[in-house]
Amino acid sequence: MEEKNAQTMRLFIAIDMPREVIEQADLIQQELKKLQLFEGNYTKHDGMHITLQFLGDVDIAQFSDIDAALQNVHSAPMVARLGAVDSFHSGSHIKIIYLHLICNGLATLVGNINAALKPLFEPEERTFIAHLTLARVKKTYNARVLLDAINKLSVEPLSFTIQQFALKQSQLFQEGPIYKDLIVYPLR
């Protein structure tokens, strides 16, 4: 299930998480597993990141234009902290369980990235919610009980500094995606 076409790459822009955030996410994932309230896939530790913009399958010929646009995105480093565990759902169907991240400057950074890439890509229309995906839910046994349990999970309010973002490649395999940093852009 590798790349669809040798002339394209599946790209996205993201911020990787520091070790202490991944450790906290792991503790929450362990608690979710103990509950046994849904079937789904848990995010692997080496794949934990905040997606700023998903670009999709991009023609390799666009790569230098994307890099040039992202080189023009400027932002100072920013402090973020962990918020509550929450979920994205459609009606009563829970799709994603995530760890909310609170960071005042992140929405501005996303807006600057969207503006820089606007000649190449349509901006995301959904409101940006800074989050770290913990699990993708395939089936719930009781959505109300699961939502109540999610709301009761405690999170240590860790703070960390965001100092860079990256243009990443996602390669899809049967065992799950593998992410690779292509270019890292420091915040300064």
RAGIRA-V586720 format. One record per residue. N is the residue number from 0. RES is the residue in one small letter. PSI is psi in whole degrees, 0 to 359 (NA if undefined). NEAR is the number of other ideal C-beta (glycine too) atoms within 8 Angstrom. D_CENTER is the distance of its C-alpha to the mean C-alpha in Angstrom with 2 decimals. Layout:
[[N & RES & PSI & NEAR & D_CENTER] [N & RES & PSI & NEAR & D_CENTER]]
This chain:
[[0 & m & 33 & 4 & 21.69] [1 & e & 194 & 5 & 20.93] [2 & e & 143 & 9 & 20.43] [3 & k & 325 & 4 & 22.28] [4 & n & 135 & 6 & 24.26] [5 & a & 346 & 4 & 25.16] [6 & q & 1 & 6 & 25.07] [7 & t & 158 & 11 & 21.40] [8 & m & 142 & 9 & 18.09] [9 & r & 113 & 12 & 14.73] [10 & l & 152 & 13 & 12.69] [11 & f & 165 & 12 & 9.49] [12 & i & 131 & 13 & 8.95] [13 & a & 170 & 12 & 6.55] [14 & i & 124 & 10 & 7.65] [15 & d & 155 & 8 & 8.56] [16 & m & 143 & 11 & 9.69] [17 & p & 161 & 7 & 13.48] [18 & r & 315 & 5 & 15.58] [19 & e & 330 & 8 & 16.60] [20 & v & 318 & 13 & 13.22] [21 & i & 320 & 11 & 12.67] [22 & e & 319 & 8 & 16.25] [23 & q & 318 & 13 & 15.80] [24 & a & 321 & 15 & 12.93] [25 & d & 317 & 9 & 15.43] [26 & l & 319 & 8 & 18.18] [27 & i & 318 & 13 & 16.49] [28 & q & 320 & 12 & 15.80] [29 & q & 319 & 8 & 19.49] [30 & e & 318 & 9 & 20.62] [31 & l & 319 & 13 & 18.92] [32 & k & 321 & 8 & 20.62] [33 & k & 327 & 6 & 23.90] [34 & l & 328 & 8 & 23.84] [35 & q & 49 & 5 & 23.97] [36 & l & 358 & 10 & 23.17] [37 & f & 164 & 11 & 21.01] [38 & e & 140 & 5 & 20.48] [39 & g & 192 & 9 & 17.16] [40 & n & 135 & 7 & 14.85] [41 & y & 142 & 9 & 13.15] [42 & t & 132 & 13 & 10.14] [43 & k & 149 & 7 & 12.11] [44 & h & 321 & 8 & 12.21] [45 & d & 357 & 5 & 12.14] [46 & g & 10 & 10 & 8.85] [47 & m & 122 & 13 & 6.91] [48 & h & 168 & 11 & 4.58] [49 & i & 119 & 11 & 3.18] [50 & t & 125 & 8 & 3.37] [51 & l & 321 & 13 & 6.95] [52 & q & 132 & 12 & 8.79] [53 & f & 125 & 6 & 9.28] [54 & l & 334 & 10 & 12.87] [55 & g & 201 & 6 & 13.96] [56 & d & 114 & 7 & 17.14] [57 & v & 137 & 12 & 18.72] [58 & d & 133 & 6 & 22.33] [59 & i & 330 & 8 & 22.89] [60 & a & 339 & 5 & 25.43] [61 & q & 350 & 9 & 22.78] [62 & f & 313 & 9 & 21.10] [63 & s & 327 & 6 & 23.48] [64 & d & 321 & 8 & 23.13] [65 & i & 313 & 14 & 19.33] [66 & d & 314 & 10 & 19.93] [67 & a & 319 & 8 & 22.78] [68 & a & 316 & 12 & 20.83] [69 & l & 333 & 14 & 18.03] [70 & q & 336 & 7 & 20.91] [71 & n & 4 & 7 & 22.08] [72 & v & 121 & 11 & 19.08] [73 & h & 138 & 5 & 20.32] [74 & s & 148 & 10 & 19.04] [75 & a & 156 & 6 & 20.22] [76 & p & 152 & 9 & 18.27] [77 & m & 153 & 13 & 17.03] [78 & v & 133 & 9 & 16.99] [79 & a & 160 & 13 & 14.31] [80 & r & 157 & 11 & 15.02] [81 & l & 139 & 13 & 13.80] [82 & g & 216 & 10 & 14.79] [83 & a & 165 & 8 & 15.58] [84 & v & 139 & 13 & 14.24] [85 & d & 186 & 11 & 13.98] [86 & s & 153 & 12 & 13.46] [87 & f & 131 & 7 & 13.00] [88 & h & 160 & 10 & 16.33] [89 & s & 108 & 4 & 18.92] [90 & g & 235 & 4 & 22.26] [91 & s & 0 & 6 & 22.74] [92 & h & 111 & 8 & 20.31] [93 & i & 127 & 14 & 17.21] [94 & k & 317 & 9 & 14.35] [95 & i & 137 & 10 & 11.30] [96 & i & 129 & 12 & 11.82] [97 & y & 165 & 12 & 9.35] [98 & l & 118 & 15 & 10.08] [99 & h & 140 & 12 & 10.51] [100 & l & 135 & 13 & 10.50] [101 & i & 119 & 9 & 13.60] [102 & c & 113 & 11 & 14.17] [103 & n & 322 & 7 & 16.82] [104 & g & 352 & 9 & 16.19] [105 & l & 320 & 15 & 12.53] [106 & a & 324 & 9 & 13.53] [107 & t & 318 & 9 & 16.35] [108 & l & 316 & 14 & 14.42] [109 & v & 318 & 12 & 12.39] [110 & g & 320 & 8 & 15.91] [111 & n & 322 & 11 & 17.42] [112 & i & 314 & 14 & 15.11] [113 & n & 317 & 11 & 15.87] [114 & a & 318 & 8 & 19.50] [115 & a & 325 & 10 & 19.76] [116 & l & 358 & 14 & 18.50] [117 & k & 321 & 8 & 20.47] [118 & p & 340 & 4 & 23.39] [119 & l & 329 & 8 & 21.28] [120 & f & 149 & 7 & 18.68] [121 & e & 134 & 4 & 18.77] [122 & p & 150 & 8 & 16.60] [123 & e & 132 & 9 & 14.07] [124 & e & 336 & 4 & 16.38] [125 & r & 150 & 4 & 14.24] [126 & t & 134 & 3 & 13.94] [127 & f & 129 & 9 & 10.77] [128 & i & 113 & 5 & 9.58] [129 & a & 117 & 11 & 7.69] [130 & h & 158 & 10 & 6.12] [131 & l & 113 & 13 & 5.26] [132 & t & 126 & 10 & 6.14] [133 & l & 320 & 13 & 9.66] [134 & a & 147 & 13 & 11.49] [135 & r & 120 & 9 & 12.12] [136 & v & 129 & 13 & 15.61] [137 & k & 320 & 7 & 18.39] [138 & k & 134 & 7 & 21.34] [139 & t & 149 & 10 & 22.24] [140 & y & 326 & 8 & 25.74] [141 & n & 102 & 7 & 26.00] [142 & a & 319 & 10 & 23.23] [143 & r & 316 & 7 & 25.10] [144 & v & 319 & 9 & 25.53] [145 & l & 315 & 14 & 21.88] [146 & l & 318 & 11 & 20.86] [147 & d & 317 & 8 & 23.59] [148 & a & 320 & 10 & 22.48] [149 & i & 316 & 11 & 18.85] [150 & n & 338 & 8 & 20.48] [151 & k & 350 & 6 & 22.69] [152 & l & 135 & 11 & 20.20] [153 & s & 147 & 4 & 20.60] [154 & v & 131 & 11 & 18.11] [155 & e & 126 & 6 & 19.45] [156 & p & 63 & 7 & 18.64] [157 & l & 144 & 9 & 17.70] [158 & s & 148 & 7 & 17.45] [159 & f & 161 & 11 & 16.14] [160 & t & 132 & 8 & 16.40] [161 & i & 118 & 13 & 13.88] [162 & q & 355 & 6 & 16.13] [163 & q & 164 & 9 & 14.36] [164 & f & 166 & 12 & 11.65] [165 & a & 148 & 13 & 11.84] [166 & l & 121 & 12 & 12.57] [167 & k & 153 & 13 & 11.47] [168 & q & 138 & 9 & 13.18] [169 & s & 121 & 10 & 12.15] [170 & q & 126 & 11 & 15.34] [171 & l & 128 & 8 & 15.85] [172 & f & 163 & 9 & 18.38] [173 & q & 325 & 4 & 19.99] [174 & e & 350 & 3 & 18.76] [175 & g & 170 & 8 & 15.08] [176 & p & 152 & 8 & 12.97] [177 & i & 130 & 8 & 13.59] [178 & y & 142 & 12 & 11.57] [179 & k & 128 & 7 & 13.89] [180 & d & 129 & 9 & 13.94] [181 & l & 313 & 8 & 16.46] [182 & i & 137 & 8 & 16.97] [183 & v & 135 & 7 & 15.91] [184 & y & 110 & 11 & 16.77] [185 & p & 146 & 6 & 18.11] [186 & l & 130 & 12 & 18.20] [187 & r & NA & 5 & 21.90]]
